[in-house]
Each structure stands twice: as structure tokens, then as C-alpha cells.
Amino acid sequence: MGGIVWWEIETTDPERFQRFHAALSGWSFEPAFAETELGADYWIISSGGHGIGGLQRAEPAAAAPAAGARVYLGVDDLEAAMERVVELGGYIERPRIELGGADRWYGTFKDPTGVSFGMWTAHPKRTTRSLVDPWSR
């Protein structure tokens, strides 16, 4: 497994988050991915003209998001990594999602303690083995 490749924050009030962090750190926020499969209110967080993370509006009907950042790890085979998460007692929050471009596939997961994290790959779907039902937890 590779190193951290992305991080993001999920909040029910992304506008407030943007105002605070723009004033505190000088970050800028660019809307992104509205026209993709993700279809969410999402912004790329930039510092010095470089994307450093993401900000997403939490679904109103969803449980309150946990405080903190979601870290993304780079993997070669996202499906094999998803299977390993389930084998180890974790579960899948969002299966593979394509954001467009040549290197934009990811999924989000929770470990057995409830900590959310993501995995990101530059590769199209590689395996076809079926997963243990990720929604059964």
C-alpha cells in the first residue's frame, strides 16, 4: 500500500468552513465534480495554487460527520483492497467511484472501530471477484 494521496473534510456547513480557513490559512476553494458520478457539493482545497485536499457537504439526512480529516491511501488494485478491508472486519462506505480523468477512482471505508478512510487508484477496475456484502454491517 502506498502513502497518503489525498485528505478531505465533510461538514454540513462547507461555506462556513471555507470562510474560516480562507481567513486563517489563505486556502482557496474551487467547486469540483458536480457533473460526475459523485454528483456532490465538493470543493478542491488549494494552497499556493496546488490542490491539497477536498471539502464535501455532508448529506442533510446523514448522521453527523465525524470531526477530522479523511485520509486517502494509494493502492494499485482498489477491488482487492476493498476485499481486504471486509476480510479484516471493516466495511465499505462508498464502493469505487469514478471522478473522470485517467487517474481518478476511489472508495471510502470504515475500519472496525468506525474510523473512516479512503483508497485512491490510478487504475481502472482490475478484479471481478464478488465482495462480501458491504452493506450488511
N, CA and C of each residue as an Amber inpcrd file, in Angstrom:
protein
   411
   0.8580000  -1.1690000   0.0000000   0.0000000   0.0000000   0.0000000
   0.8990000   1.2250000   0.0000000   0.4970000   2.2570000  -0.7350000
   1.2820000   3.4740000  -0.8290000   1.0270000   4.4340000   0.3100000
   1.5290000   5.6470000   0.1580000   1.3650000   6.6760000   1.1680000
   0.0710000   7.4370000   0.9980000  -0.0880000   8.4790000   1.7990000
  -1.2810000   9.3230000   1.7320000  -1.2830000  10.0730000   0.4050000
  -2.4040000  10.0100000  -0.3090000  -2.5160000  10.6930000  -1.5920000
  -3.5750000  11.7950000  -1.5850000  -4.3980000  11.8710000  -0.5470000
  -5.4640000  12.8810000  -0.5000000  -6.0340000  12.9270000   0.9010000
  -6.6690000  14.0030000   1.2800000  -7.4200000  14.0950000   2.5310000
  -8.6130000  14.9790000   2.2630000  -9.6530000  14.8120000   3.0470000
 -10.8210000  15.6590000   2.8660000 -11.5970000  15.8080000   4.1570000
 -12.3920000  16.8550000   4.1690000 -13.2530000  17.1950000   5.2900000
 -14.6920000  17.1200000   4.8050000 -15.5780000  16.5980000   5.6260000
 -17.0070000  16.5760000   5.3200000 -17.7230000  17.3450000   6.4210000
 -18.5390000  18.3060000   6.0330000 -19.2500000  19.1320000   7.0020000
 -20.6070000  19.5320000   6.4420000 -21.5510000  19.7810000   7.3380000
 -22.8710000  20.2400000   6.9040000 -22.8530000  21.7270000   6.5480000
 -21.7640000  22.4400000   6.8590000 -21.6690000  23.8760000   6.5690000
 -20.3380000  24.2050000   5.8880000 -20.1670000  23.7430000   4.6340000
 -18.8910000  23.9810000   3.9560000 -18.6050000  25.4600000   3.7000000
 -19.6440000  26.2710000   3.5740000 -19.4140000  27.7060000   3.3410000
 -18.7270000  28.3410000   4.5610000 -19.1760000  27.9750000   5.7280000
 -18.5510000  28.4830000   6.9560000 -17.1140000  27.9880000   7.0740000
 -16.8910000  26.7210000   6.7580000 -15.5560000  26.1500000   6.7630000
 -14.6470000  26.9410000   5.8190000 -15.1590000  27.2330000   4.6220000
 -14.3650000  27.9700000   3.6360000 -13.9940000  29.3640000   4.1430000
 -14.9540000  30.0780000   4.7020000 -14.6710000  31.4250000   5.2090000
 -13.5930000  31.3790000   6.2890000 -13.7420000  30.4600000   7.2240000
 -12.8050000  30.3560000   8.3310000 -11.3980000  30.0260000   7.8360000
 -11.2820000  28.9700000   7.0120000  -9.9540000  28.5210000   6.5980000
  -9.3190000  29.4110000   5.5410000 -10.1160000  30.1010000   4.7490000
  -9.5440000  31.0910000   3.8240000  -8.9060000  32.2240000   4.6240000
  -9.5940000  32.6590000   5.6780000  -9.0580000  33.7410000   6.5140000
  -7.8690000  33.2660000   7.3490000  -7.9250000  32.0380000   7.8650000
  -6.8810000  31.5330000   8.7360000  -5.6140000  31.1640000   7.9720000
  -5.7680000  30.4360000   6.8800000  -4.6020000  29.8490000   6.2090000
  -4.3720000  30.3450000   4.7960000  -5.3360000  31.1160000   4.2600000
  -5.1990000  31.5740000   2.8830000  -5.5860000  30.5360000   1.8550000
  -6.2130000  29.4320000   2.2910000  -6.6450000  28.4190000   1.3390000
  -7.6900000  28.9960000   0.3980000  -7.7440000  28.4460000  -0.8040000
  -8.8200000  28.7770000  -1.7320000  -9.6020000  27.5010000  -2.0200000
 -10.8230000  27.6900000  -2.5360000 -11.7410000  26.5680000  -2.7270000
 -12.3510000  26.6520000  -4.1190000 -12.1810000  25.5920000  -4.9000000
 -12.6870000  25.5460000  -6.2670000 -13.7370000  24.4480000  -6.3800000
 -14.9870000  24.7880000  -6.8030000 -16.0040000  23.7400000  -6.9680000
 -15.5180000  22.6580000  -7.9290000 -15.8910000  21.4100000  -7.6440000
 -15.4320000  20.2960000  -8.4780000 -16.4290000  19.1470000  -8.4420000
 -16.4140000  18.3480000  -9.4860000 -17.0820000  17.0510000  -9.5690000
 -18.6050000  17.0870000  -9.5640000 -19.2310000  18.2380000  -9.7050000
 -20.6940000  18.3020000  -9.6960000 -21.3000000  17.5230000 -10.8550000
 -20.6010000  17.4760000 -11.9770000 -21.1330000  16.8070000 -13.1620000
 -20.6050000  15.3860000 -13.3230000 -20.0710000  14.8040000 -12.2530000
 -19.5390000  13.4450000 -12.3230000 -20.4500000  12.4900000 -11.5760000
 -20.0530000  11.2330000 -11.5300000 -20.8080000  10.2050000 -10.8150000
 -20.9750000  10.5680000  -9.3390000 -19.9940000  11.2700000  -8.7780000
 -20.0780000  11.6780000  -7.3800000 -21.2630000  12.5940000  -7.1640000
 -21.4620000  13.5720000  -8.0710000 -22.6190000  14.4640000  -8.0250000
 -22.8290000  15.1470000  -6.6960000 -21.7710000  15.5990000  -6.0670000
 -21.8800000  16.1790000  -4.7280000 -21.4350000  17.6310000  -4.7320000
 -21.8130000  18.3440000  -3.6690000 -21.2390000  19.6640000  -3.4170000
 -19.8280000  19.4090000  -2.9070000 -18.8410000  19.7080000  -3.7290000
 -17.4600000  19.3680000  -3.4270000 -16.5530000  20.4820000  -3.9150000
 -15.5070000  20.7560000  -3.1440000 -14.5440000  21.7820000  -3.4970000
 -13.1380000  21.2280000  -3.3260000 -12.2410000  21.5740000  -4.2480000
 -10.8330000  21.2780000  -4.0850000 -10.2410000  22.3840000  -3.2120000
  -9.5450000  21.9960000  -2.1560000  -8.8660000  22.9430000  -1.2810000
  -7.4680000  23.1460000  -1.8520000  -7.1000000  24.4120000  -2.1060000
  -5.7860000  24.7040000  -2.6690000  -4.9980000  25.6280000  -1.7690000
  -3.6940000  25.4330000  -1.8110000  -2.7510000  26.3030000  -1.1150000
  -1.6060000  26.5620000  -2.0780000  -1.3310000  27.8330000  -2.3180000
  -0.2540000  28.1540000  -3.2450000  -0.5080000  27.6660000  -4.6560000
  -1.7770000  27.5630000  -5.0520000  -2.1250000  27.1330000  -6.3990000
  -2.1170000  25.6280000  -6.6110000  -1.9030000  24.8500000  -5.5540000
  -1.8700000  23.3810000  -5.6680000  -2.9750000  22.7570000  -4.8330000
  -3.6930000  21.7940000  -5.4180000  -4.7210000  21.0720000  -4.6800000
  -4.0900000  20.2660000  -3.5560000  -4.6000000  20.4660000  -2.3480000
  -4.0440000  19.7620000  -1.1920000  -5.0690000  18.8700000  -0.5030000
  -6.3530000  19.0270000  -0.8270000  -7.3830000  18.2280000  -0.1790000
  -8.7460000  18.5680000  -0.7340000  -9.7770000  18.0240000  -0.1130000
 -11.1320000  18.2410000  -0.5760000 -12.0720000  18.5740000   0.5590000
 -13.1560000  19.2290000   0.1930000 -14.2120000  19.6120000   1.1310000
 -15.5300000  19.1750000   0.5230000 -16.3540000  18.4600000   1.2890000
 -17.6360000  17.9750000   0.7930000 -18.7420000  18.3190000   1.7570000
 -19.8880000  18.7230000   1.1870000 -21.0700000  18.9610000   2.0100000
 -21.6390000  17.6200000   2.4370000 -21.8630000  17.4630000   3.7420000
 -22.4680000  16.2420000   4.2730000 -23.9370000  16.2080000   3.8680000
 -24.4350000  15.0410000   3.5790000 -25.8470000  14.8650000   3.2450000
 -26.6940000  15.2760000   4.4370000 -27.7540000  16.0690000   4.2290000
 -28.5860000  16.5140000   5.3570000 -29.2010000  15.3610000   6.1430000
 -29.5620000  14.2830000   5.4750000 -30.2140000  13.1570000   6.1520000
 -29.2090000  12.2070000   6.7920000 -27.9250000  12.3970000   6.4720000
 -26.9040000  11.5010000   7.0130000 -26.6240000  11.8410000   8.4720000
 -26.0610000  10.8840000   9.1400000 -25.6120000  11.1470000  10.5130000
 -24.5400000  12.2140000  10.4700000 -24.4060000  12.9490000  11.5420000
 -23.3920000  13.9960000  11.5860000 -22.0230000  13.3980000  11.2890000
 -21.2490000  14.0520000  10.4130000 -19.9280000  13.5070000  10.0980000
 -19.0160000  13.5910000  11.3110000 -18.0800000  12.6760000  11.3640000
 -17.0960000  12.6990000  12.4380000 -16.1660000  13.8830000  12.2250000
 -15.7240000  14.4740000  13.3060000 -14.7690000  15.5660000  13.1950000
 -13.4410000  15.0260000  12.7080000 -12.7290000  15.8170000  11.9380000
 -11.4050000  15.4310000  11.4750000 -11.3590000  15.2280000   9.9780000
 -10.2070000  14.8330000   9.5080000  -9.9680000  14.6510000   8.0790000
 -10.0570000  13.1780000   7.7050000 -10.4170000  12.9280000   6.4680000
 -10.3770000  11.5660000   5.9330000  -9.0970000  11.4660000   5.1090000
  -8.2930000  10.4860000   5.4090000  -7.0350000  10.2680000   4.7110000
  -7.2600000   9.2350000   3.6200000  -6.6220000   9.4490000   2.4580000
  -6.7090000   8.5120000   1.3400000  -5.3510000   7.8800000   1.1060000
  -5.3350000   6.5600000   0.9350000  -4.1200000   5.8200000   0.6690000
  -4.1060000   5.3750000  -0.7790000  -2.9610000   5.4280000  -1.4080000
  -2.8260000   4.9710000  -2.7820000  -2.7110000   3.4670000  -2.8560000
  -3.4670000   2.8420000  -3.7740000  -3.4100000   1.3880000  -3.9800000
  -3.3670000   1.1020000  -5.4700000  -2.8050000  -0.0620000  -5.8280000
  -2.7880000  -0.4650000  -7.2300000  -4.1080000  -1.0840000  -7.6550000
  -4.6900000  -1.9190000  -6.7980000  -5.9100000  -2.6560000  -7.1360000
  -6.9730000  -2.3410000  -6.0830000  -7.8740000  -1.4400000  -6.4160000
  -8.8790000  -0.9800000  -5.4640000  -9.8140000  -2.1040000  -5.0390000
 -10.2140000  -2.9480000  -5.9700000 -11.1320000  -4.0370000  -5.6220000
 -10.4810000  -5.0340000  -4.6580000  -9.2260000  -5.3730000  -4.8860000
  -8.5310000  -6.2750000  -3.9630000  -8.4050000  -5.6280000  -2.5880000
  -8.1430000  -4.3340000  -2.5540000  -8.0380000  -3.6230000  -1.2800000
  -9.3910000  -3.5930000  -0.5680000 -10.4930000  -3.4030000  -1.3350000
 -11.8300000  -3.4200000  -0.7310000 -12.1000000  -4.7840000  -0.1080000
 -11.7460000  -5.8560000  -0.8190000 -11.9370000  -7.1970000  -0.2790000
 -11.1610000  -7.3780000   1.0170000  -9.9530000  -6.8610000   1.0530000
  -9.1170000  -6.9960000   2.2560000  -9.7330000  -6.2370000   3.4230000
 -10.2930000  -5.0490000   3.1750000 -10.9670000  -4.2860000   4.2300000
 -12.0710000  -5.1240000   4.8540000 -12.9030000  -5.7360000   4.0140000
 -14.0170000  -6.5490000   4.5020000 -13.4940000  -7.7880000   5.2400000
 -12.4690000  -8.4450000   4.6870000 -11.8850000  -9.6220000   5.3400000
 -11.3870000  -9.2930000   6.7480000 -10.8810000  -8.0870000   6.9360000
 -10.3100000  -7.6880000   8.2270000 -11.3390000  -7.1090000   9.1850000
 -12.6300000  -7.1130000   8.7790000 -13.6870000  -6.6640000   9.6780000
 -14.1510000  -5.2420000   9.4560000 -13.6190000  -4.5630000   8.4450000
 -14.0910000  -3.2240000   8.1040000 -15.2640000  -3.3050000   7.1550000
 -15.7610000  -2.1600000   6.7380000 -16.8300000  -2.1740000   5.7430000
 -16.7150000  -1.0110000   4.7860000 -17.4140000  -1.1460000   3.6910000
 -17.3410000  -0.1890000   2.5930000 -18.4210000   0.8580000   2.7810000
 -18.0120000   2.1270000   2.8230000 -18.9690000   3.2380000   2.8580000
 -19.4270000   3.5570000   1.4410000 -18.4820000   3.7660000   0.5600000
 -18.7450000   4.0380000  -0.8590000 -17.8390000   3.1380000  -1.6860000
 -18.4200000   2.2790000  -2.5290000 -17.5720000   1.4710000  -3.4050000
 -16.9230000   2.3610000  -4.4540000 -16.1510000   1.7810000  -5.3330000
 -15.4230000   2.5240000  -6.3740000 -16.3160000   3.5700000  -7.0330000
 -15.7890000   4.7850000  -7.0990000 -16.4600000   5.8910000  -7.7870000
 -15.4600000   6.4930000  -8.7590000 -15.8990000   6.7540000  -9.9750000
 -15.0450000   7.3870000 -10.9740000 -15.3180000   8.8800000 -10.9840000
 -14.2450000   9.6640000 -10.9050000 -14.3900000  11.1190000 -10.9310000
 -14.0740000  11.7020000 -12.2970000 -13.6580000  10.9040000 -13.2490000
 -13.2840000  11.3980000 -14.5620000 -11.7780000  11.5800000 -14.6240000
 -11.2450000  11.5600000 -15.8300000  -9.8010000  11.6470000 -15.9750000
  -9.1900000  10.2590000 -15.9550000  -7.8860000  10.2150000 -16.1330000
  -7.2040000   8.9400000 -16.2620000  -6.8000000   8.3290000 -14.9250000
  -6.9160000   9.0710000 -13.8500000  -6.3950000   8.5540000 -12.5800000
  -7.3040000   8.8780000 -11.4100000  -8.5910000   8.7290000 -11.5910000
  -9.4950000   9.2470000 -10.5790000 -10.5580000   8.2440000 -10.1660000
 -10.1320000   7.2200000  -9.4480000 -11.0720000   6.2690000  -8.8820000
 -10.7860000   6.1440000  -7.4000000 -11.8440000   6.0570000  -6.5970000
 -11.6360000   5.9200000  -5.1610000 -12.8180000   5.2230000  -4.5280000
 -12.6490000   4.8240000  -3.2870000 -13.7110000   4.3010000  -2.4450000
 -13.4440000   4.7570000  -1.0260000 -14.4930000   4.7630000  -0.1890000
 -14.2930000   5.1080000   1.2240000 -14.7580000   3.9470000   2.0940000
 -14.1490000   3.8340000   3.2620000 -14.2970000   2.6690000   4.1170000
 -14.3150000   3.0870000   5.5730000 -14.7220000   2.1720000   6.4320000
 -14.5610000   2.3440000   7.8810000 -13.8530000   1.1070000   8.4100000
 -12.9150000   1.3630000   9.3080000 -12.2620000   0.2360000   9.9510000
 -13.1800000  -0.3070000  11.0420000 -12.8290000  -1.4060000  11.6960000
 -13.7310000  -1.9860000  12.7000000 -14.0500000  -1.0540000  13.8660000
 -13.2480000  -0.0260000  14.0860000 -13.5210000   0.9200000  15.1720000
 -14.3640000   2.0970000  14.7240000 -14.6940000   2.1720000  13.4240000
 -15.5220000   3.2570000  12.9150000 -14.7610000   4.4090000  12.3010000
 -13.4310000   4.3240000  12.2320000 -12.6320000   5.3890000  11.6210000
 -12.7530000   5.3010000  10.1080000 -13.1160000   6.4080000   9.4940000
 -13.2940000   6.4720000   8.0490000 -11.9690000   6.7920000   7.3650000
 -11.7210000   6.1240000   6.2300000 -10.5500000   6.4100000   5.4090000
 -10.8970000   6.0690000   3.9690000 -10.0510000   6.4830000   3.0570000
 -10.3010000   6.2140000   1.6480000  -9.1080000   5.5630000   0.9860000
  -9.3600000   4.9910000  -0.1860000  -8.2880000   4.4700000  -1.0270000
  -8.5050000   4.9920000  -2.4320000  -7.4410000   5.3410000  -3.0750000
  -7.4270000   6.0040000  -4.3770000  -6.5530000   5.2030000  -5.3130000
  -6.9790000   5.0470000  -6.5570000  -6.1590000   4.3420000  -7.5390000
  -6.1530000   5.0850000  -8.8670000  -5.0800000   4.8860000  -9.5990000
  -4.9600000   5.4440000 -10.9370000  -5.3630000   4.4130000 -11.9860000
  -5.8610000   3.2570000 -11.5300000  -6.1290000   2.1440000 -12.4410000
  -7.6230000   1.8610000 -12.5730000  -8.0450000   1.5300000 -13.7910000
  -9.4340000   1.0740000 -13.9730000  -9.6650000  -0.1980000 -13.1540000
 -10.9130000  -0.6080000 -13.0790000 -11.2770000  -1.8030000 -12.3040000
 -10.4510000  -2.9900000 -12.7910000  -9.8610000  -3.7210000 -11.8360000
  -8.9680000  -4.8210000 -12.1870000  -9.5270000  -6.1970000 -11.8530000
 -10.2060000  -6.3480000 -10.7430000 -10.6700000  -7.6810000 -10.3520000
 -12.1790000  -7.7630000 -10.4910000 -12.6680000  -8.9740000 -10.6250000
 -14.1030000  -9.1670000 -10.7850000 -14.6810000 -10.0720000  -9.7030000
 -13.8550000 -10.4570000  -8.7190000 -14.3780000 -11.2920000  -7.6340000
 -15.4540000 -10.5110000  -6.9000000 -16.4880000 -11.2280000  -6.4420000
 -17.5600000 -10.5260000  -5.7120000 -17.1280000 -10.2820000  -4.2760000
 -17.5770000  -9.2020000  -3.7420000 -17.2620000  -8.8410000  -2.3640000
 -18.2950000  -9.4030000  -1.4070000 -17.8820000  -9.5890000  -0.1730000
 -18.8480000  -9.8400000   0.8870000 -19.7660000  -8.6210000   0.9010000
 -21.0430000  -8.8200000   1.1270000 -21.9850000  -7.7090000   1.1080000
 -21.5160000  -6.5900000   2.0460000 -21.0580000  -5.4350000   1.5010000
 -20.5270000  -4.3790000   2.3490000 -21.6130000  -3.6520000   3.1430000
 -22.8650000  -3.8460000   2.7890000 -23.9400000  -3.1170000   3.4520000
 -24.5650000  -3.9300000   4.5810000 -23.9830000  -5.0920000   4.8540000
 -24.5750000  -5.9720000   5.8540000 -24.1920000  -5.5950000   7.2800000
 -23.2970000  -4.6140000   7.4580000 -22.8640000  -4.2310000   8.8200000
 -23.7460000  -3.1640000   9.3810000
